[in-house]
Amino acid sequence: MSTPKELRYSEEHEWVKTEGDKVRIGITHFAQSELGDIVFVELPSVGDEITADEPFGSVESVKTVSELYAPVSGKVVEVNEELDDNPEFVNESPYEKAWMVVVELSDSAQLDNLMTAEQYDEMTQED
């Protein structure tokens, strides 16, 4: 699976898609493949503030529970409620159906701290 070039990536394996002054966040194909079959996703509520590098939710697989780390700071303005009933979307479609939250950025400069697709590929090939 190729890493979408238009997205930015965190060291904790979240992807970020810029949409004006907002960003859409999910976990990468690499992350979901390492976790195995996802059975539950816990996400924040609309209106919650998330802080870069701090946990904002979790994903539970048949193997383990993993924290989701915010790649940027801001206010949650949309949550993908489809994941409540369809956590398997994370495995099937990590970049399309399985986005997790949309966040209104508090500091767009934080996007500069994220990796390009090429940098992310290099990092995951070293793991």
Secondary structure, 3 states (H helix, E strand, C coil): CCCCCCCEECCCCEEEEEECCEEEEEECHHHHHHHCCEEEEECCCCCCEECCCCEEEEEEECCCEEEEECCCCEEEEEECCHHHHCCCHHHHCCCCCCCCEEEEECCHHHHHHCECHHHHHHHHHHC
